[in-house]
Amino acid sequence: MPIHLLFFSVGVIAISFLSHLPSLQWLWGLPVLALLIIRFTHQYWMIALLSGLGWGIYSGQQFIAMQLDDSLVGKNVRVIGVISDLPDTNGQRLRFNLKIHEVINHDGNSLDLNEFPEKLQLGWYSSYNKTTRTLLPELIVGQVWQLEVRLKRPRGFANPAGFDYQAWLLRQGIGATGYVVNSDNNFLLDNYPVAPGWRDWIDRQRQLLQQWILLHSESAERGILIALLIGDSTYVEEEQWN
């Protein structure tokens, strides 16, 4: 069994070295090839290798399919979704993840959720004019918001030795990034029917603990305490990182 797992892993890894990901149509030929191998060679390690290749192709195509469609890149889209994970703020910018429940394009028509990313990573920036400044809202995990956003596909650095930000986003289920457009369409939906999942409940408890520490502690080490307790390093000072 361990040798079969090894060859399965080799098959999955081999797909990552291809310059172009094969289409799903290739998967139809793998069962036929596997039957021929069993019939004439009985080399079951080759079956494990083929299974790994098939799984690598399927998983890669699933990651590609979850990304934003090219037709929506750079266009304003109205979305309704739930705040998930812990928002990150520095006073002038919010960064947060939004789990999508409904999408409306610029024509006012609802889009098929199967053709749209399940989760977005968004930035919300404080805006200024000559007389006023638009304050950022306080986002709470589990809240439902309608937002007008402008999106793009996840991007990363083309550096094989560096951190692959695009792959990391896709592993988090994030199929698009972008920012909230200043619009009257941005508002909190108090009565939108959404059943919170167990992960949303856990993230809500993490946020409550984070806010309790910020409110009750004056310690210079409170950012480190929050990072150790809930895995959120937002409040760790640069000097502490150094």
C-alpha positions in Angstrom: 0.0 0.0 0.0 2.7 2.6 0.8 4.3 2.2 -2.6 0.9 2.8 -4.3 0.5 6.0 -2.2 4.0 7.1 -3.3 3.2 6.7 -7.0 -0.2 8.4 -6.5 1.6 11.4 -5.0 4.1 11.3 -7.9 1.2 11.5 -10.3 -0.3 14.5 -8.6 3.0 16.4 -8.3 3.8 15.6 -12.0 0.8 17.6 -13.1 2.1 20.7 -11.3 5.2 20.7 -13.6 3.2 20.9 -16.8 3.3 24.2 -18.6 -0.4 23.8 -19.5 -3.0 21.9 -17.5 -4.7 19.1 -19.6 -8.4 19.4 -20.1 -11.0 17.2 -18.3 -11.5 15.2 -21.5 -8.2 13.5 -20.8 -9.8 11.8 -17.8 -12.0 9.7 -20.1 -9.0 7.9 -21.5 -7.5 7.0 -18.1 -10.0 4.2 -17.1 -9.5 2.6 -20.5 -5.7 2.7 -20.1 -6.0 1.4 -16.6 -8.0 -1.6 -17.8 -5.4 -2.4 -20.4 -2.6 -2.2 -17.8 -4.5 -4.6 -15.5 -5.3 -6.9 -18.4 -1.8 -7.2 -19.9 0.7 -6.2 -17.2 -0.9 -6.4 -13.7 1.4 -3.5 -12.7 -0.8 -1.9 -10.0 1.7 0.8 -9.3 0.9 2.1 -12.7 -2.8 2.3 -11.8 -1.8 4.4 -8.7 0.3 6.7 -10.9 -2.6 7.1 -13.4 -5.0 7.8 -10.5 -2.6 10.5 -9.2 -2.4 12.1 -12.7 -6.2 12.0 -13.0 -6.7 13.6 -9.5 -4.1 16.3 -10.4 -5.9 17.2 -13.6 -9.3 17.2 -11.9 -8.2 19.3 -8.9 -6.4 21.8 -11.1 -9.4 22.3 -13.3 -11.6 22.8 -10.2 -9.2 25.6 -9.1 -9.4 27.2 -12.5 -13.2 27.0 -12.6 -13.6 28.7 -9.3 -11.9 31.9 -10.6 -13.7 35.0 -11.8 -14.9 34.8 -15.4 -13.0 37.1 -17.8 -16.2 38.9 -18.8 -16.6 40.3 -15.2 -13.0 41.5 -14.7 -12.8 45.2 -14.2 -16.6 45.7 -14.2 -18.8 46.8 -11.3 -20.8 43.9 -9.8 -23.3 44.0 -7.0 -23.0 41.2 -4.5 -24.7 40.0 -1.4 -22.6 38.0 1.0 -21.6 37.1 4.5 -18.5 38.5 6.2 -16.2 35.5 6.9 -12.9 35.2 8.7 -11.6 38.1 10.7 -11.6 41.5 9.0 -8.2 43.4 8.9 -8.2 47.1 9.4 -5.6 49.9 9.8 -8.1 52.8 10.1 -8.0 53.9 6.5 -8.5 50.4 4.9 -10.5 47.3 5.6 -9.6 44.0 4.1 -12.0 41.1 4.5 -13.5 38.0 2.9 -17.0 37.8 1.7 -18.9 34.5 1.2 -21.2 35.1 -1.8 -25.0 34.3 -1.7 -26.2 36.4 -4.6 -24.7 38.3 -7.5 -26.3 41.0 -9.6 -24.6 42.4 -12.7 -24.7 45.9 -14.1 -28.0 45.2 -16.0 -29.8 44.2 -12.8 -29.9 40.5 -13.6 -29.0 37.8 -11.1 -26.0 35.6 -12.1 -25.7 31.9 -11.7 -23.7 31.3 -8.5 -22.1 28.2 -10.1 -20.4 30.6 -12.5 -19.1 33.0 -9.9 -16.4 32.6 -7.1 -17.7 31.3 -3.8 -15.6 33.7 -1.8 -14.0 37.1 -2.5 -11.2 39.0 -0.8 -12.1 42.7 -0.8 -10.6 46.0 0.3 -12.7 48.9 1.5 -10.9 52.2 1.5 -11.8 55.4 3.3 -12.5 58.2 0.7 -11.9 61.9 1.0 -13.1 65.1 -0.7 -12.5 68.7 0.1 -14.9 68.8 3.1 -15.6 65.3 4.3 -14.2 61.9 4.9 -16.1 58.7 4.4 -15.7 56.6 7.5 -15.3 52.9 7.2 -18.0 50.6 8.8 -17.3 48.2 11.6 -17.5 44.7 10.0 -18.6 41.8 12.2 -18.2 38.2 11.2 -21.6 36.8 10.2 -23.1 40.1 9.0 -24.7 40.1 5.6 -23.8 43.0 3.3 -24.8 44.2 -0.1 -21.8 45.7 -1.8 -20.9 47.1 -5.2 -17.5 45.8 -6.0 -14.9 45.8 -8.8 -13.0 42.5 -9.2 -10.0 40.8 -10.8 -8.6 37.3 -10.9 -6.2 36.3 -8.2 -2.6 37.1 -9.2 0.7 36.1 -7.7 4.4 36.6 -8.4 6.0 34.5 -11.2 8.8 33.4 -8.9 9.2 29.7 -8.4 11.3 30.2 -5.3 8.9 32.7 -3.7 5.5 32.5 -2.0 2.8 31.7 -4.5 0.1 34.2 -3.4 -2.3 33.1 -6.2 -2.2 29.5 -5.1 -2.6 30.4 -1.5 -5.8 32.4 -2.3 -7.2 29.5 -4.3 -6.5 27.1 -1.5 -8.5 29.4 0.8 -11.4 29.2 -1.7 -11.0 32.8 -2.9 -11.7 33.0 -6.6 -11.4 36.8 -7.0 -10.0 39.9 -5.3 -11.0 43.5 -5.6 -12.4 46.5 -3.8 -15.6 48.1 -2.7 -16.8 50.9 -5.0 -18.1 54.0 -3.3 -21.9 53.6 -4.0 -25.3 54.0 -2.4 -25.7 50.2 -3.0 -23.4 49.5 -0.1 -25.4 48.7 3.1 -25.9 46.2 5.8 -28.8 43.7 5.4 -30.2 42.9 8.8 -33.0 40.5 7.8 -31.4 38.6 4.9 -32.1 34.8 5.4 -28.7 33.2 5.9 -28.0 30.2 8.1 -24.6 30.6 9.7 -22.2 27.7 9.4 -20.0 26.3 12.1 -17.0 28.0 10.7 -18.8 31.4 10.9 -19.6 30.7 14.5 -16.0 29.9 15.4 -14.8 33.1 13.6 -17.4 35.1 15.4 -16.1 33.8 18.8 -12.5 34.6 17.7 -13.5 38.2 16.8 -15.3 38.6 20.1 -12.2 37.5 22.0 -10.1 39.8 19.9 -12.3 42.8 20.6 -12.4 42.0 24.4 -8.6 42.0 24.6 -8.4 45.3 22.7 -10.9 46.8 25.0 -9.6 45.6 28.3 -5.9 45.4 27.9 -3.4 48.3 27.7 -0.4 46.0 27.4 2.1 46.6 24.6 2.2 42.9 24.1 -1.6 42.5 23.5 -1.0 42.1 19.7 1.2 39.0 20.4 -1.4 37.7 22.9 -4.1 38.0 20.2 -1.9 36.2 17.7 -1.2 33.4 20.1 -4.8 33.0 21.1 -6.7 33.2 17.9 -4.1 33.2 15.1 -4.6 36.9 14.1 -1.4 38.8 13.7 -3.0 42.1 12.7 -2.1 43.9 15.9 1.5 42.7 16.2 3.7 45.8 15.9 6.5 46.0 13.3 9.1 46.3 16.0 7.7 43.2 17.7 8.0 41.3 14.4 11.6 42.4 14.1 
